[in-house]
Amino acid sequence: MKYIEVKLSKCTAFLTHDEIQSMLREHPVIYKESLKRGKYIMRSMKQKQREVKKYENGV
């Protein structure tokens, strides 16, 4: 069984995929916000990769 590590301010929690889905299902506002945040973070990471690649290629 795989666990997802969640680091909090004073502790670390290890949750299963099903446990996280269950918690998010019960709180749809948090779920929507986490999806928005995820999209933002993924776009930001891709943009940084493009910039690094552009810099490395000297373009």
C-alpha positions as CSV (number, residue, x, y, z in Angstrom):
1,M,0.0,0.0,0.0
2,K,1.3,3.4,-0.9
3,Y,1.0,6.4,1.4
4,I,1.1,10.1,0.6
5,E,3.2,12.1,2.9
6,V,1.6,15.4,4.1
7,K,4.0,17.7,6.0
8,L,2.3,19.9,8.5
9,S,3.7,22.6,10.8
10,K,4.4,20.3,13.8
11,C,4.0,16.8,12.4
12,T,3.8,14.6,9.3
13,A,0.8,12.6,8.3
14,F,0.7,9.6,6.0
15,L,-2.6,9.1,4.2
16,T,-3.8,6.6,1.6
17,H,-5.2,7.8,-1.7
18,D,-8.7,6.7,-0.6
19,E,-8.5,8.6,2.7
20,I,-7.5,11.8,0.9
21,Q,-10.3,11.4,-1.7
22,S,-12.8,10.8,1.1
23,M,-11.7,14.0,3.0
24,L,-11.9,16.1,-0.2
25,R,-15.3,14.7,-1.1
26,E,-16.6,15.9,2.2
27,H,-15.2,19.4,1.7
28,P,-15.9,20.5,-2.0
29,V,-14.6,24.0,-1.4
30,I,-11.2,22.8,-0.4
31,Y,-11.2,20.3,-3.3
32,K,-11.9,23.2,-5.8
33,E,-9.2,25.4,-4.3
34,S,-6.7,22.5,-4.4
35,L,-7.4,21.9,-8.0
36,K,-6.9,25.6,-8.9
37,R,-3.7,25.6,-6.9
38,G,-2.5,22.4,-8.6
39,K,-3.1,23.9,-12.1
40,Y,-1.3,27.1,-11.1
41,I,1.7,25.1,-9.7
42,M,1.9,22.8,-12.8
43,R,1.8,25.8,-15.2
44,S,4.5,27.5,-13.2
45,M,6.7,24.5,-13.3
46,K,6.3,24.0,-17.0
47,Q,7.1,27.7,-17.7
48,K,10.2,27.5,-15.6
49,Q,11.3,24.4,-17.5
50,R,10.7,26.2,-20.8
51,E,12.8,29.1,-19.6
52,V,15.7,26.8,-18.5
53,K,15.6,25.0,-21.8
54,K,15.6,28.3,-23.7
55,Y,18.5,29.6,-21.7
56,E,20.5,26.3,-22.2
57,N,19.9,26.5,-25.9
58,G,21.1,30.1,-26.1
59,V,18.0,31.3,-27.9
